[in-house]
Amino acid sequence: MNIENIKIRIKIVDHKKLKAMASVNFGEDMVKGFRIYTSDFEDSRGDKLWVIPPSYQDSNGKYHPIYYTENKKRWEMIKFKIIDEYHKESEKYYKKQFDLD
């Protein structure tokens, strides 16, 4: 999988700790529902953001991820691409929101 071929769509939410929702397009397949939250802890790049894949809740109240990869390096690449797109979209969003040039 080439990370450059993945397309990310970000929708800014900015509700308490939830900052945005993301959809990830893996070519012909799209996974919607990634959530971007603020975090109290920095990641390896210094961002205080936490990306959570979409999940569902079973009848016992336990959550299960809809998107999962055992390849930790792949997950890090996808997560950082989502965060990079979030930074771009949030900059546009806040410039428009506060009428900044």
PEZIRA-V197834 format. One line per field, one symbol per residue. psi: psi as a letter, one per 30 degrees, with the letter a starting at -180 (. if undefined). burial: + if it has 9 or more other C-alpha atoms within 8 Angstrom, else -. A space follows every 50 residues. Layout:
# PEZIRA-V197834
psi=???
burial=???
This chain:
# PEZIRA-V197834
psi=kjfffkkkkkjkeijbfjelkkkkjhcfkkklgkkjlllfkkaffgkhlk kkllllkafggkkkkekkkfjeeeeeeeeeeeeeeeeeeeeeeeeeeghk .
burial=-----+++-+-+-----+++++++++---++-+++++++--+-----++- +-+++-+-------+---------+-+++-+++-++--++--+++----- -
